[in-house]
């Protein structure tokens, strides 16, 4: 019966080979295959044989000429690659003389190639630091790499230049993989591969030890232990025992795998320490590098054990796919930057979320508090705007104009902070992370409702800050201008300069673009504050200042510690103020140097400038269209200042917290619908009594059974808890 089934199988294969479709592929592929295989020569140089193998890979990856419309292009291309692989192997089976030459050429090329670099470095970060690795990747993208002779890793990268090659290899069945292995390898090559695996394992464990026993690693691991007792040193000792004992020693193999898992757990503890005490981008890069090396060690050990058990086809398949994917990941500059900065971004978002809570008004009392604070800030900003109007423009070098403007902004913003005031449009950069921190349980109606209430509270807080600044900056500027006119008998601004200032604020000019640019600067200043906060925590400056010998000697231990705590609480805020002043003063100068005529438009400063210009020209300017166009430009400036800064900060917070794009769209549409239906809720406060009534549990005298459902009870419990 078995023999009969085998005969039917042979007959079926012959029938398939005589089908029109099969003959069509044969007629198209056979001349190409024959011309390519006839080039094989074991007596050629290594470079000629390597280029011949690369040409085979190019022929296998060549996309089909005709693709039917409506079909998946990637799937068609993958099937074409697999089909060509099958035809190539079948053609070699039917041409034994050519197959012997091809097999000899392939085996000689692989036998002469140097392989440890392929297993130990392909796809893994090579440089010891983040910025050197970043520069190396950028140069690899720009400059061609010199081909090293007899280097298997270079040949591998040239044969699989596309990331889709991994999908192609995954689609090959076990029988095809076995035929390819028998064509390319023999016992000598298998033995050489095992030796190269051993060398790659030794290299990887040496690199892991160099990182694992470094000072910055050991200081972040608890409890502290001697170097020889660390799991990294133990991993090398157990690996050497395993390599000496042989691949069939199950006890040594289990010990090595266990220690690899322990080392991976140590990297998790490093991440936990960074998450708590500040993030170092260089250390994150080293941790990621070690994790990749540990994962590669796991792959190589699995392959070594499979080679000993003569069941290596699956492991070789998995290793090749992993090498292709890792090689193309390593060529990505964006991937390196995103992985290295993701933890830092999350840390900055969490710290800004804690700071942003104080700028959210949840009732009329909080609204009045922010309004009062913004009123103090508007009074100080009037002086800043007037000093800016007196700064020289065009008479000195542009650099000094930007420097003087930065110093003016810094003095004004620090004075606002010292007076307990608030500057409008600076809060959105820190309230965005506070909003993203509450984006959980959005799949429920109650969670979405709470998020919409939080968005309304944040926007009301921004409106309170804007209103508070405008309420005081205008009368303060009028008082200053009137006093200057009485004392010096000259207006606060020259008529020509006042007219130019009003025209520059016009709604029909570049004011919206400048306001959006200022919103970006406000967001960048929040990033600078987050970097400064992380740097302060990473360097442990609070403890360093509290125990600094000179500070303790001058102020005493109690005051020194109090000063350290004050610096810890204010360092990020001061850094954000100084960075914002520097950005607003110097960014226009630098951008204009490169031919980008951008300027700064902040709503409070613009309102103060318009008031000074109008008071200098007289009250009749209020009847001109230019003044009202400038007033409209100021309102639009406030919208862009708040909106762009909030959008940039919220986008970073959502990315750092991994909120899916679908959920972001749902929230955006819900906010737009609510804004269109009741816009006043985003501008004016709700009374505390009304809020309490909205969240208080409803007391019904005798509710009907059908009126009391599970949803109502859940909402009343939620309101009672709040």
SESEDREN-153624 format. One record per residue (C-alpha): residue number from 1; z, x negated, y. Coordinates in steps of 0.1 Angstrom, whole numbers, plus 2048, in hexadecimal, padded with zeros to 3 digits. Example, Ala and Ser with C-alpha at 12.3 -4.5 7.8 and 13.67 -1.06 7.14 Angstrom:
<recs>
  num    w    u    v
    1  84E  785  7D3
    2  847  777  7F5
</recs>
This chain:
<recs>
  num    w    u    v
    1  800  800  800
    2  808  7E4  818
    3  7E8  7D2  811
    4  7D5  7F2  817
    5  7E6  7F7  839
    6  7DD  7D3  843
    7  7B9  7DA  83A
    8  7B8  7F9  850
    9  7C8  7E4  86C
   10  7AC  7CA  86A
   11  792  7E5  869
   12  7A1  7F5  888
   13  7A2  7D4  89B
   14  77D  7CE  893
   15  775  7F1  89F
   16  788  7EB  8BF
   17  775  7CA  8C5
   18  754  7DC  8C2
   19  75D  7F7  8DC
   20  748  7F8  8FC
   21  766  7F1  912
   22  770  7D3  8FE
   23  74D  7C5  8FD
   24  74B  7CA  923
   25  76A  7B4  928
   26  75E  79B  90F
   27  73C  798  920
   28  74D  792  941
   29  76A  77C  936
   30  75B  766  91A
   31  745  750  930
   32  762  74B  948
   33  77A  742  92C
   34  761  72B  91B
   35  75A  718  93B
   36  77F  715  942
   37  789  70A  91F
   38  76D  6F1  91B
   39  77D  6DD  938
   40  79B  6D5  922
   41  79E  6B0  91A
   42  7BD  69E  90D
   43  7AF  67D  91A
   44  7AD  688  93E
   45  7C7  67D  958
   46  7E6  691  95C
   47  7DB  69E  97E
   48  7BA  6AA  96F
   49  7CC  6BC  953
   50  7E5  6CB  96B
   51  7C9  6D8  982
   52  7B8  6E7  963
   53  7D8  6FA  95A
   54  7DB  706  97E
   55  7B7  713  97B
   56  7C1  726  95C
   57  7DD  737  96F
   58  7C5  73F  98C
   59  7AC  74F  973
   60  7C8  764  963
   61  7D5  770  985
   62  7B3  779  993
   63  7B3  79E  99C
   64  799  7B5  98E
   65  779  7BB  9A2
   66  779  7E1  99F
   67  798  7F7  9A2
   68  796  81D  99F
   69  7A3  82F  9BE
   70  7C4  840  9BA
   71  7D2  827  9A1
   72  7F0  810  9A6
   73  7E0  7EF  9B1
   74  7FE  7DA  9A5
   75  7FE  7EA  983
   76  7D8  7E5  97F
   77  7DB  7C0  989
   78  7F8  7BB  971
   79  7E5  7CB  954
   80  7C6  7B6  95C
   81  7DB  796  95A
   82  7E9  7A0  938
   83  7C7  7AA  92C
   84  7B8  788  936
   85  7D5  777  924
   86  7CE  78A  904
   87  7A8  782  906
   88  7AF  75D  90C
   89  7C5  75A  8EE
   90  7AD  76E  8D8
   91  790  758  8E3
   92  7A3  739  8DA
   93  7AC  747  8B8
   94  786  74D  8B2
   95  77D  72A  8BD
   96  793  713  8A9
   97  783  6F2  8B4
   98  788  6FA  8D9
   99  7AB  707  8D2
  100  7B5  6E5  8C3
  101  7A9  6D3  8E2
  102  7BA  6EC  8F9
  103  7DB  6EA  8E6
  104  7DB  6C4  8E6
  105  7D4  6C3  90B
  106  7F0  6DC  913
  107  809  6CB  8FD
  108  801  6A8  90A
  109  804  6B4  92E
  110  826  6C5  928
  111  832  6A7  914
  112  82B  68F  930
  113  83A  6A6  94B
  114  85D  69F  959
  115  871  6BF  955
  116  895  6BE  960
  117  88B  6C5  984
  118  87C  6E6  978
  119  89C  6F2  968
  120  8B5  6E4  981
  121  8A5  6E8  9A3
  122  889  702  9A2
  123  893  71F  9B8
  124  8B5  711  9C0
  125  8C1  705  9E3
  126  8BE  6E0  9E3
  127  8CD  6D5  A05
  128  8F3  6D1  A08
  129  8F5  6E5  A29
  130  8E7  706  A37
  131  8D3  6F8  A54
  132  8C4  6DC  A40
  133  8B9  6F5  A26
  134  8AB  70C  A41
  135  897  6EF  A50
  136  88B  6E5  A2E
  137  87E  708  A27
  138  86D  70B  A48
  139  85B  6E9  A43
  140  850  6F5  A20
  141  840  713  A30
  142  82E  6FF  A4A
  143  826  6DE  A3A
  144  816  6D9  A18
  145  82B  6C7  9FE
  146  81E  6A7  9EE
  147  817  6AC  9C9
  148  82D  697  9B3
  149  81C  689  994
  150  828  695  972
  151  841  6AC  982
  152  844  6CC  96E
  153  855  6E0  98A
  154  837  6DA  9A1
  155  81F  6E4  986
  156  834  703  980
  157  834  70D  9A4
  158  80E  709  9A6
  159  807  71D  987
  160  81D  73A  993
  161  819  73C  9B9
  162  81E  762  9BB
  163  83E  775  9B6
  164  82B  790  9A3
  165  826  777  987
  166  849  77F  97B
  167  83F  7A3  975
  168  820  796  962
  169  836  781  94B
  170  84E  79E  946
  171  831  7B4  93A
  172  827  79C  91E
  173  833  7A6  8FB
  174  845  78F  8E3
  175  826  789  8CD
  176  812  77C  8EB
  177  82F  767  8F7
  178  832  758  8D4
  179  80D  750  8D4
  180  80F  73F  8F6
  181  82D  72A  8EA
  182  81B  71F  8CB
  183  7FD  715  8DF
  184  810  700  8F9
  185  82E  6F1  8E5
  186  836  6DF  8C5
  187  856  6D0  8B7
  188  854  6B2  8CE
  189  852  6C7  8ED
  190  86E  6DD  8E1
  191  884  6BF  8DC
  192  87A  6B2  8FF
  193  882  6D4  90F
  194  8A5  6D3  8FF
  195  8AB  6B0  90D
  196  89F  6BB  930
  197  8B6  6D9  92D
  198  8D3  6C2  927
  199  8CA  6AC  945
  200  8C7  6CB  95B
  201  8E9  6D8  950
  202  8F9  6B7  958
  203  8E9  6B6  97A
  204  8F3  6DA  982
  205  918  6D5  978
  206  919  6B5  98D
  207  90D  6C8  9AC
  208  926  6E4  9A5
  209  943  6CB  9A2
  210  939  6BA  9C3
  211  93C  6DB  9D5
  212  959  6EA  9C1
  213  971  6CD  9C7
  214  968  6C9  9EC
  215  984  6CD  A05
  216  977  6ED  A15
  217  976  6FD  9F2
  218  998  6F2  9E6
  219  9AA  6FD  A05
  220  99E  720  A00
  221  9A8  723  9DC
  222  9CB  72D  9D2
  223  9DF  71F  9C1
  224  9D8  6FB  9CA
  225  9D3  6E5  9AB
  226  9C9  6C1  9A3
  227  9A5  6B9  9A2
  228  9A4  6B4  97C
  229  9B4  6D6  977
  230  999  6E9  98B
  231  981  6FE  976
  232  964  6EA  984
  233  970  6CA  975
  234  979  6DC  955
  235  956  6EA  954
  236  947  6C7  953
  237  95E  6BC  937
  238  956  6DB  921
  239  931  6D7  928
  240  931  6B3  91D
  241  943  6BD  8FD
  242  92A  6D9  8F7
  243  90C  6C1  8FC
  244  91C  6A7  8E5
  245  925  6C1  8CA
  246  903  6D1  8C9
  247  8F5  6F3  8D1
  248  902  704  8B2
  249  927  6FE  8BB
  250  931  722  8C3
  251  954  718  8CF
  252  947  6FF  8E8
  253  92D  718  8F3
  254  947  733  8FA
  255  95D  71B  90D
  256  940  711  924
  257  937  735  92B
  258  95B  73E  932
  259  95F  722  94B
  260  93E  72C  95C
  261  94D  74E  960
  262  96D  73F  96E
  263  959  72B  988
  264  947  74A  992
  265  968  75B  997
  266  973  73E  9AE
  267  955  745  9C4
  268  960  769  9C7
  269  982  75D  9D3
  270  971  747  9ED
  271  95F  766  9FA
  272  97F  779  9FB
  273  98F  75D  A10
  274  972  75C  A27
  275  973  781  A2B
  276  997  77F  A36
  277  999  75F  A4A
  278  977  75B  A5A
  279  954  754  A4E
  280  943  732  A4E
  281  91D  734  A49
  282  91C  711  A3A
  283  936  71A  A21
  284  925  73B  A18
  285  905  727  A11
  286  918  70F  9FA
  287  928  72C  9E8
  288  906  73C  9E3
  289  8F8  71B  9D7
  290  913  717  9BE
  291  90F  73B  9B1
  292  8EA  735  9AC
  293  8F1  714  999
  294  90B  725  983
  295  8F2  741  97B
  296  8D7  727  973
  297  8F0  715  95C
  298  8F5  736  949
  299  8CF  73A  945
  300  8CB  716  938
  301  8E8  719  920
  302  8DA  739  912
  303  8B9  729  90D
  304  8C8  70A  8FC
  305  8DB  720  8E4
  306  8BC  734  8DD
  307  8A8  715  8D6
  308  8C1  70A  8BC
  309  8C0  72D  8AB
  310  899  72C  8AC
  311  899  74D  8C0
  312  88F  73F  8E1
  313  871  755  8EB
  314  886  76F  8FE
  315  89B  754  90F
  316  87D  740  919
  317  86D  760  926
  318  88C  768  93B
  319  88F  745  948
  320  86B  744  954
  321  86E  765  966
  322  88F  759  976
  323  87E  738  981
  324  861  74B  991
  325  877  763  9A4
  326  88F  748  9AF
  327  872  732  9BA
  328  864  74D  9D1
  329  887  757  9DE
  330  88D  733  9E8
  331  86D  732  9FC
  332  87A  750  A11
  333  88A  745  A32
  334  895  769  A39
  335  8A7  76C  A18
  336  8BB  74C  A1F
  337  8C5  758  A41
  338  8CE  77B  A36
  339  8E3  770  A19
  340  8F5  756  A2D
  341  8FC  76C  A4B
  342  903  78D  A39
  343  928  786  A34
  344  92B  779  A58
  345  91A  799  A65
  346  932  7AF  A51
  347  950  79C  A5E
  348  944  79F  A82
  349  93E  7C4  A7D
  350  960  7CA  A6F
  351  971  7B7  A8B
  352  95C  7C9  AA5
  353  965  7EA  A94
  354  98A  7E3  A99
  355  984  7DA  ABE
  356  96D  7F8  AC4
  357  987  812  ABA
  358  999  80D  ADC
  359  979  817  AEF
  360  975  839  ADE
  361  982  858  AF0
  362  98B  874  AD8
  363  99B  88C  AF0
  364  99E  893  B15
  365  9BB  87A  B18
  366  9A6  85E  B0A
  367  989  868  B20
  368  99F  866  B3F
  369  9AD  844  B34
  370  98A  835  B30
  371  97F  845  B51
  372  99D  836  B63
  373  996  814  B54
  374  972  816  B5D
  375  97B  820  B81
  376  98E  7FF  B85
  377  970  7EC  B76
  378  958  7FD  B8E
  379  96C  7F2  BAD
  380  96B  7CE  BA2
  381  946  7D1  B99
  382  93E  7DA  BBD
  383  94A  7B8  BC8
  384  935  7A7  BAD
  385  916  7BB  BB7
  386  91B  7B1  BDC
  387  920  78C  BD3
  388  900  78E  BBE
  389  8ED  79C  BDC
  390  8F8  77E  BF1
  391  8EE  764  BD7
  392  8D0  74F  BE2
  393  8AF  75A  BD3
  394  891  743  BD5
  395  8A2  729  BEB
  396  8B1  714  BCE
  397  8A6  70A  BAC
  398  8A4  727  B93
  399  8BD  716  B7C
  400  8D8  716  B97
  401  8D0  73B  BA0
  402  8D7  744  B7C
  403  8F6  72E  B7B
  404  904  73E  B9B
  405  8FD  761  B8D
  406  90E  758  B6C
  407  92D  74C  B7F
  408  92D  76B  B94
  409  92B  782  B76
  410  946  76E  B63
  411  95E  770  B80
  412  958  796  B84
  413  95A  79E  B5F
  414  97A  789  B5B
  415  989  79B  B7A
  416  981  7BC  B6A
  417  992  7B2  B4A
  418  9B0  7A5  B5C
  419  9B3  7C6  B70
  420  9B1  7DA  B50
  421  990  7E8  B59
  422  971  7F1  B45
  423  94C  7E9  B4C
  424  934  804  B42
  425  91B  7FE  B26
  426  92F  7E1  B17
  427  942  7F7  AFE
  428  924  803  AE9
  429  920  7E0  AD9
  430  942  7E3  ACA
  431  943  809  AC4
  432  925  807  AAD
  433  937  7F5  A92
  434  955  80D  A96
  435  93C  829  A8F
  436  92D  818  A71
  437  950  813  A62
  438  953  838  A5F
  439  932  83E  A4E
  440  940  847  A2C
  441  93E  867  A18
  442  91F  871  A2C
  443  911  884  A0E
  444  92A  8A0  A16
  445  928  8B8  A32
  446  94C  8B0  A3D
  447  944  88B  A3F
  448  924  891  A54
  449  938  8A8  A6B
  450  953  88D  A71
  451  938  873  A78
  452  927  88A  A92
  453  949  88F  AA2
  454  94E  869  AA3
  455  92C  864  AB3
  456  934  87E  ACD
  457  955  86D  AD5
  458  944  84C  AD9
  459  929  859  AF0
  460  943  86C  B05
  461  956  84B  B08
  462  936  83A  B15
  463  931  857  B2E
  464  955  853  B3A
  465  950  82E  B40
  466  92F  834  B53
  467  93E  850  B68
  468  95D  83B  B70
  469  948  81D  B7B
  470  931  832  B91
  471  94E  846  BA1
  472  95E  826  BAF
  473  942  80D  BB3
  474  92F  823  BCD
  475  94D  82A  BE5
  476  95A  806  BE1
  477  938  7F8  BEA
  478  936  810  C08
  479  959  805  C14
  480  94F  7E0  C10
  481  92E  7E5  C22
  482  93F  7F8  C3F
  483  95A  7DE  C43
  484  940  7C2  C43
  485  92C  7D5  C5E
  486  94B  7D9  C73
  487  956  7B5  C6F
  488  935  7A2  C70
  489  920  7BC  C82
  490  904  7B7  C68
  491  8FB  7CC  C4A
  492  906  7C2  C27
  493  8E1  7BB  C1E
  494  8C3  7B1  C33
  495  8AA  7CE  C37
  496  88E  7BB  C25
  497  8A5  7B3  C08
  498  8B3  7D6  C07
  499  891  7E6  C05
  500  887  7CE  BE9
  501  8A7  7D6  BD6
  502  8A0  7FC  BD8
  503  87C  7F7  BCC
  504  888  7E0  BAF
  505  89E  7FC  BA2
  506  883  817  BA3
  507  87E  82D  B85
  508  859  826  B85
  509  85C  801  B83
  510  867  7EA  B67
  511  88B  7F7  B69
  512  88B  807  B46
  513  87F  7E6  B36
  514  89A  7D2  B49
  515  8B5  7EB  B40
  516  8AB  7E9  B1B
  517  8AC  7C3  B1D
  518  8CF  7C5  B2C
  519  8D9  7DB  B0F
  520  8CE  7BF  AF7
  521  8E2  7A6  B0B
  522  901  7BC  B09
  523  8FC  7BD  AE3
  524  8F8  797  AE1
  525  918  792  AF4
  526  92A  7A7  ADA
  527  91B  790  ABF
  528  928  772  AD2
  529  94A  782  AD4
  530  949  788  AAE
  531  93E  764  AA8
  532  95B  757  ABE
  533  974  76D  AAC
  534  968  761  A8A
  535  968  73D  A96
  536  98C  740  AA3
  537  998  74E  A82
  538  984  735  A6D
  539  992  717  A7F
  540  9B5  726  A7D
  541  9BA  720  AA2
  542  9D7  738  AA5
  543  9ED  722  A8F
  544  9DF  703  A9F
  545  9E8  70E  AC2
  546  A0A  71B  AB8
  547  A13  6F9  AA9
  548  A01  6E2  AC1
  549  A19  6C7  ACB
  550  A12  6C6  AF0
  551  A12  6EC  AF4
  552  A33  6EE  AE1
  553  A41  6D2  AF6
  554  A36  6E2  B17
  555  A3C  707  B11
  556  A54  707  AF3
  557  A4D  714  AD0
  558  A52  739  AD9
  559  A3A  739  AF7
  560  A21  723  AE5
  561  A20  73C  AC9
  562  A1D  759  AE2
  563  A00  747  AF3
  564  9EF  742  AD1
  565  9F2  767  AC9
  566  9E5  770  AEC
  567  9C7  759  AE6
  568  9C1  768  AC4
  569  9C0  78B  AD3
  570  9AB  782  AF2
  571  995  765  AE7
  572  978  77B  ADA
  573  97A  791  AFA
  574  978  774  B11
  575  95C  764  AFD
  576  949  785  AFF
  577  94E  787  B25
  578  943  763  B2B
  579  925  767  B14
  580  91A  787  B25
  581  91D  776  B47
  582  908  759  B3B
  583  8EE  76F  B2B
  584  8EA  785  B4A
  585  8E8  768  B61
  586  8D3  74F  B4E
  587  8BD  764  B37
  588  8A5  770  B54
  589  8A2  74C  B60
  590  899  73E  B3D
  591  881  75B  B35
  592  870  757  B57
  593  86B  732  B4F
  594  857  73D  B30
  595  843  756  B44
  596  857  776  B3B
  597  862  786  B5C
  598  880  799  B4F
  599  89F  7A1  B63
  600  8C1  7B1  B5E
  601  8C8  7D5  B66
  602  8EC  7E1  B61
  603  8F5  804  B6C
  604  915  7FB  B7F
  605  906  7DC  B90
  606  8E6  7F0  B98
  607  8FA  80C  BA8
  608  90D  7F4  BBD
  609  8ED  7E3  BC8
  610  8DD  804  BD1
  611  8FC  80F  BE5
  612  8FC  7EE  BF8
  613  8D7  7F0  C00
  614  8D9  815  C0B
  615  8F7  80E  C22
  616  8E4  7F1  C32
  617  8C5  806  C39
  618  8D7  825  C46
  619  8DC  848  C3A
  620  8B8  852  C41
  621  8AF  83E  C22
  622  8BD  85B  C0D
  623  89F  870  C18
  624  885  858  C0A
  625  876  85B  BE7
  626  87D  836  BE0
  627  8A2  83C  BE0
  628  8A2  859  BC8
  629  88A  846  BB1
  630  8A3  829  BB1
  631  8BF  842  BAA
  632  8AC  850  B8C
  633  8A6  82C  B81
  634  8CC  826  B81
  635  8D1  845  B6B
  636  8B6  838  B53
  637  8C6  816  B54
  638  8E7  824  B48
  639  8D5  836  B2B
  640  8C3  817  B20
  641  8E1  800  B24
  642  8F7  816  B0E
  643  8DB  821  AF6
  644  8CC  7FF  AEE
  645  8ED  7ED  AEB
  646  8FB  808  AD4
  647  8DB  809  ABF
  648  8DA  7E3  ABA
  649  8FF  7E2  AB1
  650  8FE  800  A9A
  651  8DF  7F3  A88
  652  8F0  7D2  A81
  653  90F  7E5  A75
  654  8FB  7FC  A5E
  655  8E9  7DE  A4F
  656  90A  7CB  A4A
  657  919  7E9  A38
  658  8FB  7F2  A23
  659  8F5  815  A30
  660  8D4  822  A20
  661  8B7  82A  A36
  662  8B6  84E  A2A
  663  8DA  854  A37
  664  8D2  845  A58
  665  8B5  85D  A5D
  666  8CB  87B  A54
  667  8E5  870  A6E
  668  8CB  86A  A89
  669  8BB  88C  A85
  670  8DD  89D  A85
  671  8E7  88C  AA5
  672  8C6  895  AB6
  673  8CA  8BA  AAC
  674  8EE  8BB  AB9
  675  8E4  8A9  AD9
  676  8C8  8C2  ADF
  677  8DF  8E0  AD9
  678  8FE  8D5  AEC
  679  8F8  8B6  B02
  680  918  8BB  B16
  681  92D  8B3  AF8
  682  921  88F  AFA
  683  92A  88C  B1F
  684  94A  89E  B26
  685  96C  89E  B14
  686  97A  8B9  AFE
  687  99C  8C6  B07
  688  9B8  8BA  AF0
  689  9C3  8DE  AE9
  690  99F  8E8  AE0
  691  99D  8CB  AC8
  692  9BE  8D4  AB8
  693  9B2  8F8  AB4
  694  992  8ED  AA4
  695  9A4  8D8  A8A
  696  9C2  8EE  A84
  697  9C3  903  A65
  698  9BA  927  A6B
  699  9D6  940  A64
  700  9C8  961  A57
  701  9E1  97D  A51
  702  9D1  98B  A32
  703  9B2  978  A28
  704  99A  989  A0F
  705  996  977  9EE
  706  971  971  9F4
  707  979  961  A16
  708  98F  946  A08
  709  979  92E  9F5
  710  97D  90A  9EC
  711  969  8FD  A0A
  712  97E  90F  A23
  713  99E  902  A13
  714  990  8DF  A14
  715  987  8E2  A39
  716  9AA  8EF  A42
  717  9BA  8D3  A2F
  718  9A4  8BA  A41
  719  9AD  8C8  A62
  720  9D2  8C9  A5B
  721  9D1  8A4  A50
  722  9BF  89A  A70
</recs>
